Amino acid sequence: MNETGRYAHRRGIHCESACQCAVLAAGGYDVDEEIVFGLDGGFGFSFFPANGNAPDIVVGKQAIMPLRAARLMGVEVAAHTPKSADGLAKLLASAPAVMTRVDLGLLPYWGLEGRTSFGGYFVNVVRPLGADAFEVSDPAFDEPVTVSAAELQAARSSRNSPPLNPDWKVYVLGAPRRTPQLDRVGPVAVRTLCREILKPGSRNLGIPGMKLLATTAESWPQSKHGEVEDVDLDGRVVRTDALARQLLHLGRQIESFGTGGGLFRPMIGRYLTRVADSTGEPRYADAAAQFLDSGRLWSNLGSALLAAGAATARDDLKTLVDAVADTARSAMDVEKRALTALTTL
C-alpha cells in the first residue's frame, strides 16, 4: 500500500516506539517518540542469563509491545501471526506498513550472521517487492532496506532467543481516535513505571534484574570460557574468547538495542520532562535528571566495552567485568532513588 506515498521511513531511537510513530504518521498523526515510549510503560530492565558460553541478554525494557500508548490514543491494534510471505503480503494490501517482530541477529543488513540473537526487535514491513522480497523500514538505519522473503521468514520464525522469540508476531495499527492529555495520562503511566520496575515480581526484571546482572557478571570469568566464533564490529567472522564475546555483546546491547545507555534512559528522561511541563510538578523533572545520569553511566560502560573490541587478555577482560558489576550497582541506586521519589506523587 506504500505506492500511495502514505508511509515515510524515519530514523528513531527505540524500535517499538519509532515503528509505531512512523505508522501513525502514515495515518496523519504525528507524535513524538518519547511520548509513545513513556506512555507504553514498557521501559525498565531485563536480564536473561544464557546457558553455558552463550552471551547473557540485557534489555532496557520489561514488556514487549504492551500497547498501553495505543490504548491511551484510541488506536486499534490487530495482532496477526502470518507464517508465510503471502500472508504478510495480504496484510500489506490494506495497510501502509505492518509492525513485525524479528530476531535482529538474522536481519542480513545488521551483519551479525545469527551469531547474536535478540528476538524482541521490531521493524516495519512496508511492501512486497515482487514475489521474493520485501521493503523493510528499520528505524536504526537512514534508508529502507530490501530483505529477501526467505531472510525475513527466518528472522520472524527464529527460536534462537528464548524467552524473547519473535513467534511470527505482526501488528496492524489503525488511526488514533483521540489525542492523549499528557497532564492526565502521563502521571498514570509513571505510576505503572514505578510499580513494575521497583517491584516487578521477577528477579530478572527491574531493580532486581540489575542486581542479578551485577552478581552474575562477577561469575563470567568462570562461566564464559574457551574459544568461540563471533562477528566483530566490522562484520567479520572471528574466533575469540567467550568472555570477550560476552562483553562485546553487552556493549552492543547497551548502545544499540538493549539497556539504551545513550538511548532509552535519556528518552525516559525527556518523557518525564514533558510530564513535568504539562503538570507543573518539578519532581518529575528531578527524576528526569537522575535518568540522564543513569544513561551516562550505562553509556560510558557501553563505550568502554565496544572500544575494547576484540581484547582477549584475561586480566583486561576481568577489569571490564568489574566495571560491568560496578556500573549495574551504581545505575541501580540512581534509578531506585528516582523511582522511589516518584511513588510519592
N, C-alpha and C positions, 0 to 999 in steps of 0.2 A: 504493500500500500504506500510505500515511500515515494512512488512515482508522482504523487500529488505534491510532494515537497513539504509535507507537514512535519516530518521528523528531521531535526538538525543535530548532527553529532556535536557533543561538547565534552570538554575535559571536566573531571571532578576529583574529589578527594576520597570519598568513601563509595565503594562500588554500588551498594544498595541505594543509598540516598541519591547519588548522581544519576543512576539509571532511572529512578523514579522521577526526578526533576526533568530529565530530558523527555520522557514520555508525556508528563503533564504539560510541558511546554509545547509539545506537538499538538496537544488538545487546546492550546490557547491560554494556559495558566502558568505564569512564571512565579516560582517560589525559590527562595534562597536555600542552598543545600543544607546549611547549618540548622535551618528551621525544621526541615524534614528529618534530619539526623536527630535533633533533640526531641522532637515530638514522638518519634518512633520508639524511644525509650529502650533501645537495644544496646546502647553504649555500656561499656564496663570492662570486664577482663575475663578471659577463659584460658585455662591451661590444661592441656591434654597430654600426659606422658605417653610416649610410644614404647612398644616392646623392643628390647634389645638395642641395636645400634641405630635404628631409625630415629630421625630427629623428632624431638618433642614439639608439639604445636602450641603456639601462643597467639591468641586472638584478642583484639581490643573491643570485643563485643560479647554479649551474653545471650543474645537472641538473634536468630537469623530470620529476616523478613517478618517481623512481628505485626506489621500492618497497622500499628496504632496511629501513625500520622495519616494514613489513608482514611481511617475511620473518622478522625477528627476533621478531615477536609471533606467528608462525604463522598469519597472516591470508592466506587465499586471495584473490587478486585476479584477476578475469576482465576482460580488456580487450575492448572491442567498438567498432565503428565504424558505428553505425546512421545511415543517411543520410536518414532520414525521421522525421517526428513520430510516425508509427505505430510505427516500430521502437524509438524511445525509450520510448514508452508501454508497449510489450511488456516491456521490461526492468523497468519500474517495477511491473509486475504482481506480481513476486516479490521485490522489494527495497524497503526503507524509503526509499531515495533512491539516486541514482547520481551519482557524481562526473563532471562534464562539463567538458571543456576548451573555452574560448571566447576570442574576441577581445574584451577588455574594452571597447575603443573602440566596439563595436557593441551593447553592452548598453544599452538605451534609458534606464534609470534612472540611469546614470552621467552622462548629459547631454553626452557627448563627440561624438556625432553622426558617428562614424567619422573625425574629424579627427586623432585619435591612435590608434595601434594597439598592442596587446600581446596576442599570441596564446598566451601561457603562463599565462593566468589560469584559475582553476577556480571553479566553483560547484557546489552540489548541486541537482540537479533532483529535486523531491520527489513531484510527482503531476501528472497532466494535469488541466486544468480545462476540461471539455468537449472539443470536437474541435479547438479552435484556440488553446489557451493552456496554459501550464504554471506551476505554483508553483515559484519558484526561491529557494533559500536561499543568499544571498551573505554570507559572514562579515564583510564590511566594513560591513554595514547592520544596523540594530536589529531589523528585521522582515523576513519573507519578502516577496517581490515577485511580481507577476504579469507574465509576459512572453509575448507572443503567439508562437505556433508559428513564424510566419514570421520574427520577430525573432530567436528562438533559433536557428533554422536558419541565418540569416545570420551570427550570431556564431560558430556551430560550424564553418561552412564557409569562413570568411574566409581570403583569401590575401594580406592586407594587411600581414602582419608577419613576412616571412621573416627569419631561419630559424626563427621561433617560431610558425608557423601551427598552428591547433588540430587540423586534419586529422581532424575528426569524432570524436575520441577520447572514449570513455566508459569508466568503471571501476566494476565492481560488487564491493564488499568483503564477504567472509564474516566469520564470528565468529572472534575470536582463540582460539588453542588453548593459549597459554601466556602468562605474564607475564614480560617481559624482566628479567633480573637486571642492574641498571644497573652494578654493580661489575664485571661480566664483559664485557657487550657495549658499555658506554659507552666504555671506552678503545679498543676496536676501531673504533668509529665516529669517534673523534677522530683515530686514525691515518689513516683514509681522508680525513678532512677536511684534515689537514696535507699529505698527498701530493698531493691534487687541487688545492689552492689554491696551494701553493708551486711545484709542477712539473706544471701541467695538460696540457702537450702542445699547447697552442694559445695564441697571443699574444692572443686575445680573452678569455681566461678567467683567473681568479685574480689573482695578483700581476702577471703580465704584462699582464692586461687593465686593471688600474688604471693601470699605466704608460702603456698605449696611450691611455686616456682623457685623462690629463694632457697628453700631447703633441698629441693630436688636438684637444683643446679650444682650444689656442693658435691653431689654424688656423681656428676657427669664424668669426671676423670676416671672413675672406676667402671661406670656403666657404658660409656661411649668409647670404645677402644677398638684397635685394629684398623686395617686399611679398607676403605670403601670407595665406590665410584660416585662421582658427583659432577655437577656442571659449574664451572667458575663464573665470575661476574661478566665475562665476555662470551658466555655460551659454549665454551669448550669443555669437552668431557675430560675429566682428570681423575687420577687416583689420589686420595687424600686420607688423612687421619679422621676417624669417626667423630672425635671430639671437635676437630677443626670444622667438619661439616655441620655439626650441631650449632656451633657458634656463628658460622656464616649464615645458616638458615635463620637463626634467631635475628640476626641483623637485618636480613631481608624482611622478615615478618614485622619487625618494629617499624621500618622505614618505608616499606612498600605496601603491605596489605594486612599487617597484624595489629600490634598494640597501637600503631599510629602515633609514635612519639611526636614526630613533627606533623602529624596529620589529625588523628582523632581527638587527642587531648586538647589541642588548640581549638578545634572545631566545637567541642562541647563548651569550651570557654567562651567562644563567640556567641553560642546559643544562650548561655547564662547571662551574658552581657545584654543581649536583646531582651531577655525576660526582665532584667533589672530596669532597662529603659522603659519597658511597657508597663511595669507595675510600680515604678518609683521606689523599689526596695533595694537598698545598696548592698545587702548581704548576698544577693545573687552575684553582684559584681565582685565581691570579695572572693567568693568561691571560684569565679571565672579566673581570677588572677592565680589562684592556687593550682587550677588545672593547667594553666600555662606553665607554671613552674614544674609540674609533673611531666608535661610534654617535653620540656627541655632536658629533664633527667633521662627520659626514655630515648630522646633523640641523640643525646650525647653518647649513650651506650650503643645505640644502633650504628652511629657513625664510626665509633671505635671498632666495632665488630666487622663492619664492612671494610674499613681501612686495613684491618689485619689480614683480610683476604684469605690467602692460602697458607698462612703461617702454620707450621706444624711442630715447632719446638714445644715440648710438653710444658716447660716452665712458663713460656709465653702464654700458652693456652690456659694454664691454671690461673695466671694473673687475670685473664679475661673472665674466667669462671667466677673469680672473686668479685669482679666488677658487676657481673650479672646479679649475683646474690645481693650485693650492697645496693644496687640501683632498685631492685624489686622491693627491698625493705624500705628504702627512702621514699620511693614513689607511693608505696602503700600508706606510709604515715601521712604524706601530704594529702592524698585523696581521701583518706579516712577522716582527717580533720575537716576538709572542705564539706564532705557529705554529712558529717555529724552536725556541723553548724547549720546546714540547710534543713535538717529534720525539725528544727525548732520553728520554722516558718509555717 
